Amino acid sequence: QVQLVESGGGLVQAGGSLRLSCVVSGSIFSIATMGWYSQAPGNQRELVARITRGGSTMYADSVKGRFTVSRDNAKNTVYLQMNSLKPEDTAVYYCKADFFSNTRWGQGTQVTVSS
C-alpha cells in the first residue's frame, strides 16, 4: 500500500527558509510524478511545484526563483526547498504522487510565515 508522509513544516520569519520532505512507502516512487500543493484557509488546494520521474520540474509563478523541488529515488523522498519565504506562503503543504492511473496524498504539513 502506498503512503506519503510529509515533514519539515513549522514557523519561520519572513525571508527565512524551510525544507519539506515527503517519504513514499511502496515500490512506485521511481515511476511516480511527485507534486507539492498548498492550501491556505478558505482557499482551494493549488499546485506549487512538480517533478516527473525523469527529473523535469515545473513551478507556480508565485514561487519561481524561491522554491526548488527535487527527488532522491534511492530514499523514496521528494523535497521542497523553500527560500525567501513570505507571509502569503502560509498554508498547509501536501505531497501528491501520481502513478499509472492512481493518485495518493499525504496528510499535509503546516507552514507559517510571520511578518
C-alpha positions in Angstrom: 0.0 0.0 0.0 1.3 3.4 -1.0 1.6 6.0 1.8 3.0 9.5 1.8 4.4 11.2 4.9 5.4 14.9 4.9 7.6 16.6 7.4 9.6 19.8 7.8 6.9 22.4 8.3 7.0 24.9 11.0 7.0 28.6 11.9 9.6 30.9 10.3 10.0 34.6 9.9 9.6 36.3 6.5 12.8 35.9 4.5 13.6 32.6 6.1 13.8 29.1 4.7 12.3 25.6 5.3 12.8 22.3 3.6 9.9 20.0 3.3 10.3 16.2 2.8 7.8 13.6 1.7 8.7 10.0 2.1 6.8 7.5 0.0 6.3 3.9 1.0 5.8 1.2 -1.6 7.6 0.4 -4.8 6.1 3.1 -7.0 8.2 6.1 -6.2 10.7 5.8 -9.1 7.9 5.9 -11.6 5.7 8.5 -10.0 5.3 12.1 -10.8 5.5 13.9 -7.5 3.9 17.2 -6.6 3.7 19.7 -3.8 0.5 21.6 -3.2 -0.5 24.3 -0.8 -3.8 25.1 0.7 -4.4 28.3 2.7 -7.6 28.6 4.9 -10.6 29.3 2.8 -8.7 28.6 -0.5 -8.5 25.7 -2.9 -5.5 23.5 -3.0 -3.0 24.8 -5.5 0.0 23.3 -7.3 3.2 24.7 -6.1 5.8 22.5 -7.8 6.0 19.2 -9.6 8.8 16.8 -10.6 8.5 13.9 -13.1 10.2 10.6 -12.8 12.7 11.9 -15.3 13.5 14.9 -13.2 11.6 17.6 -15.2 10.3 20.3 -13.0 7.6 23.0 -13.1 6.7 25.7 -10.6 3.8 28.0 -9.9 4.7 31.6 -10.9 4.4 32.8 -7.3 7.3 30.6 -6.2 9.7 30.6 -9.2 13.2 31.6 -8.1 12.4 30.9 -4.5 11.4 27.2 -4.2 13.2 24.2 -5.6 11.7 20.7 -5.9 14.0 17.7 -6.0 13.8 13.9 -5.5 16.0 11.1 -4.3 14.8 7.9 -5.8 17.2 5.9 -3.6 15.4 7.3 -0.5 11.9 7.4 -2.0 11.8 11.0 -1.0 10.8 14.2 -2.6 11.9 17.6 -1.2 10.7 21.2 -1.5 13.3 23.7 -0.6 11.6 27.0 0.3 13.7 30.1 0.4 12.8 33.8 0.8 9.5 32.8 2.4 6.7 35.4 2.5 3.7 35.6 4.8 1.5 34.7 1.8 3.3 31.3 1.6 1.5 30.4 4.8 -0.5 27.2 4.2 -0.7 23.5 4.7 1.6 21.9 2.2 0.6 18.5 0.7 2.6 15.9 -1.2 1.0 14.1 -4.0 2.0 11.0 -6.0 0.6 10.2 -9.5 1.5 6.8 -10.8 -0.3 4.8 -13.6 -3.9 5.9 -13.0 -3.7 6.4 -9.3 -3.2 9.4 -7.0 -2.2 9.4 -3.4 -1.9 12.3 -1.0 0.0 12.9 2.2 -1.6 14.3 5.4 0.0 17.7 5.0 2.4 19.8 7.0 1.8 23.3 8.2 4.0 26.2 7.1 3.5 29.5 8.9 5.5 32.6 7.8 5.4 35.5 10.2 5.9 39.1 9.1 
